[in-house]
Amino acid sequence: MDKHVNLQSSSTQQSSLPSKPSVPPPDSGADSAVLAVKAAGSSSLFLAAVVLYTFIALLDGIALFNHDVNSPFASVFMILTESTRQSFAFTWKAQIDFTALIVGIAEFVLVLLILSGLWLFFFSSKSRKNSVSTIGLTMIQTVVIIRIIGICIIGLIGIMQLIMDAKKLLIAIGYIPGLSTIHTAGAVIAVILVFALFILLLVYYIKITQTITAVRETAQIKIPYDQISTLIIVINCVSAACSIFSGITTILYGGSPRLFLSELLTAAFLIIISISVLQYRTRIRQLKTASKPVV
């Protein structure tokens, strides 16, 4: 009897003791989010896009530093090596060529930064580590931000120029009787179209920045973010169609085969990278839906 009482009291004491907290299971959702980023960055589709962009960068470098007559590099090199190079600063065409060369070199540097970022992201995703380095994505995002700043500066300069020239334009149109209304409407429509394209391009690059941020947050915080805009896919497809049309037009009118190839590669890159982004967004949304608690 006493033994039975002692057993009951000991079991009562053990049940009254606080239970040891159980070890939480590993966060499979977080691992899945990182694996989704790695799968997208190391996929054959993304690799094809990176290889295409590599060839695009190569063609851009050839176009910039070739010795064709129409090349800014060739024109500036010829002027600087002439005996009359002292008058270089006073030559209008030379100033245009020199400015075009500087802008071309700056744009080519940005292209190389994007290319480096793409390859870094691919190799980081291909590694056997359980994490993904976002250095490559940061490089690409930096280039996009630089382009956003450039678009804003060019847009502001263009708007100021339009405001200053608006009065002169209206006065000039007034000298043509009976056509002033048509010309004014045409000028207004042209300004609206240019302004709309400027806004669309600005929004496009902003959406790209947000998409890169979403991928970076998913890789770093290990929470699936699906803030990937459909606008990027739409504009990429439209740009790809324009590149194909431009390439066909170039080759039909006896243009440069290099330009034709560059346009086709650009179209292929835009299409493939858009498909890759769509696949990634689908996977992330599936993870986000699966991680929601069932009520």
N, C-alpha and C positions, 0 to 999 in steps of 0.2 A: 504493500500500500504506500509506504513512504517513498519507495523507488518510483512508483507511478506519479506521485505528487511532485517529486523532484524533476521528473522528465517533463511534466506539464509546465512547471514553473520556468524551466530552462528554455523550453520552446517558446513560452510567452515572452521571455526576456529577449530571445533572439529576434522574434517578430517585431518587438517594439524598437529594436535598434534601427537607425537610419540605413536604408539600403545603399549599397555602393553604386555610384553613378556609372551607367553603362558607357562604353567607349563608342562614340558616334561612328557610323560607317563612313568610309571615304566618300568624298563628294564626287560621285560619278558624273553629275551634271556639269561641274566645273571642268572635269577632264574631257567630257564630250565637247564642250565649247572650244577648248584649246585644240582638240583633235580636228574639229571642223575647220579651224583656221589653217592648221597644218595640211589637211587634206586639200583645201582649196589652193594653197600656195605651192604645194608640191605636185599638183595634178599635171597630167600630160597636156591638158588644155592650156593651163597657165604657162607651162614651159614653151608651148608653141607660140603663145603671144609674146613671151620674152624674146624668143629667137627672132620673130618677125620684127620686133622693135629694134633689135640689134642691127638687122639689115637696114632698117629705116635710118638709124643713126649713122650707119656707114655711108649710105647714099647722101645724107645731108652733109656729111663732112666732105665727100667728094665734090658735091655741088658748090660748097662754100670755098674750097681751096683749089679748085681746078684752074686751068690756064685758058679757059675759053674767053672769047672776046667780051661776052656779056657778063662775065663774072666780076663782082666788085673787087675781089682779091687781085685778079689779073689787072684790072684798071688802075687800082691804087699802086700796085707794084710797078707798073709801067710808068706811071707819072712820077713816082719817087726815084726811079732810076734814070729819068730823062735829065738832060742838062738844064731844062727850064723848071726844075722842081721848086725853085724859089718862089715861083708864082702859083704854087699849089694852093695856098690859102686863099687866093683870089679867083680861083677857077670854080665856077658854079657846079659843073659836072663832077669835078674832083671832090668837092665837098659832099655831094650826094653819094658818090661811090664810097667815100671814106665813112660816112654815117651808116650806109648800108652794110659795110664790112663790120663795123663795131657792133651794130645790132645783130648781124648774123652770127658773129662770134659769141655774143652773150646768149643768144637763143641756143646755139649749139652746146654751150656749157650746161644750160638747163636740161637739154636733151640727154647729155651724158650723165647728169645727176639722176634723172629719172631712170635711165638704163641701169645705172649702178644700184639704185634702190630696188628695182625689180629683181635683179640677180641676187642681191643680198637677201631679200625676202624669200626667194625660191630656195636658196641653199639653207637658210635658217629653218624653213618649213620641212626641208628634206632631211634634216639632221634627226638623230635618234633621241634627242633630248625631249623632255616632257613640256618644254616651254618653247615659245617662239620669240625671237628677237624682232623688235619693231623698229630697228634703226633704219632699215630700208624704207619702211612706210613713212617714217619721219622725214627722210630725205625727199621722197615724192611729195609729201604734204607741204614741205617748205617751198618747193618749186611752184606748186599750185598757188600758194599764198603770194609768192612773188608775182605770178602772173595776174592774180586778182588785183594787186596794188598797181601793176602796170596798166591793166584795163581801166581802173578808176582814174588814173592820171590822164590817160589818153582820152577817156570820156569827158573829163572835166575840161580839158583843153579844147576838145571838139565843140562842146556846148558853149564855152566862152567865145570861140571863133564864130559860131553860128549867131550868137547874140550880137556880136560886133558887126557882122556882115549882113544882118537881116535888113537893116535900113537901106544899105547900099543895094541889096538885091531887089527890094521893092521899088526903089527909085529907078533901077535899070529896067525892071519889067514894065514900069509905067511908060517907057518910051515906045513900046510896041502897042499901038491901039488895037483893041479887040482881042488881044491875046493875054492881057494882063491877068484876067481871072483864071484862065487855064494854067498859065505858068505859075501863078501863086498857089493854086491847088496842087499842082505837081510838086512844087518845092516843099509844101507842107507835108504831103504824103511821103516824099523822100526822107524828110527829117524824122517823121514818125517811124518809118521803117528802120532807119539807122539806129534810132533811139531804142526801138524794140529789140533789135538784134544785140545791141549793147547790153540791155538788161538781161536778155536770155543767156548770153555768154557769161555774164557775171553770176547769174543764178546757177548755171551749169557748173562753174568752177567751185562755187560755194557748196553745192551738193556733193561734188567729188571730195572736198575737204571733210564734210560730215561723214561720208562713207568710210574714208580712211580712218577717221576718229573712231567710228563704230568698230572697225576691225581691230584697231589698236586696243580699245577698251576690252573687247572680247578676249584678246590674247593676254592682256595684263591682269585684268580683274577676274577673268574666267567666268564672266556672266554673258550670255548670248544677247548681243545688241543687233537689232535688225533694221536700224535706221538707214536703209539703203534705198535711195529714191529711184523710182521708175523713170524719172526725167532723164537720168544719165543714160539709161538703155535706149530711150527713144532718140535722144540727140546723137548718140553714137551710131545708131542705125541710119539716121538721116545723113550724118556726115560720111558714113561709109558709102552710101548711094551717091553722094556728091563727088566723092573721090573716084569712084568707078566711072562716073560720067565725065569727070575732068580728065581722067587717064585715057578714055576712049577718044575724047575730043582731041587730046594732045597728039595721039598717034595718027589720027585721021588727017590732021592738018600738018603732018610732017614735023611734029615736035620732037623733043629729046626722048629717046628710049629710056634714059635714066629717070626722067620725070614720070613717064608712063609706069615704070616698074615701082617707083616710089609711091604713086597714088594707089596702085593695086595692093601693095604691101600694107599701106595705111588702112585701106578698107578691110583687109583680112584681119589686121590687128584689132580694129574697133569691134568687128563682129565677134571674134573669138574671146576678147576680154569681156564683152558684154554677156556672152553665154556663161563664162566662168563666174561672173558676178551674180547672175541669175541663179546658178546652181548653188552658190554659197548662201545667198539669201534664203533660198528654199530650205536648205539644211538648218540654218540658224533659226528660222521660224518654227521648224519642227521641234527643235530642241527647246525653244522658248515655250511652245505649247505644252510639251511633255513635262516641263519643270513647274507648270502652274499647279497649285494644290487643288485637288478635287473636292468640291464643296458637297 
